[in-house]
Amino acid sequence: MPRLGSAQRWAAAAGRWGHRLLVLLLLLVPGPGGASEITKCTLEFQVITGGHYDVDCRLEDPDGNVLYKEMKKQYDSFTFTASKNGTYKFCFSNEFSTFTHKTVYFDFQVGEDPPLFPSENRVSALTQMESACVSIHEALKSVIDYQTHFRLREAQGRSRAEDLNTRVAYWSVGEALILLVVSIGQVFLLKSFFSDKRTTTTRVGS
């Protein structure tokens, strides 16, 4: 059971399961330290390969209350506020398509990123260098998100292309076999036209 602290992210790909339960994950989310403090969590997932690229997703809080439930989703993002500490469960189910293997990417983010330069115990504003570092840090975070998004699209596109290539290959082999059978059949049919033996009867007079 992974313990996720503030501003920690857990991203992984759960793949190659064709059973009823694709993957069940338990996350221990720290609760708020006071009435004004809340923990913001975000769950994001996307089906990369398999079938129609859809999966069922369900999220429950420590009391078993359903926070999120969607059926046959290709991708989605859900943000909620964890008002209590405990174990949050989210499950990806492949019940409706048990014979199709699927690969699912998911990203679970808990809390906000800590500031690059904490404001506590500071008597002066950020310098120009520190402000530039903060801007670069935010830009790099955006770059990481964009790279992840495009990598997922590339992986999904590659999977579709490989699947299409396999189908075309099988179809081509099938057409070649059908053409071969038809050609052999035509040869035997034409041969039968010229090898038709007729029985002749000759009557000999006395």
Secondary structure by P-SEA (a helix, b strand, c coil): cccccccbbbbbbbccccccccbbbbbbccccccccbbbbbbbbbbbccccccbbbbbbbcccccccccccccccbbbbbbcccccbbbbbbbccccccbbbbbbbbbbccccccccccccccccccaaaaaaaaaaaaaaaaaaaaaaaaaaaaaaaaaaaaaaaaaaaaaaaaaaaaaaaaaaaaaaaaaaaabbbbbbbbbcc
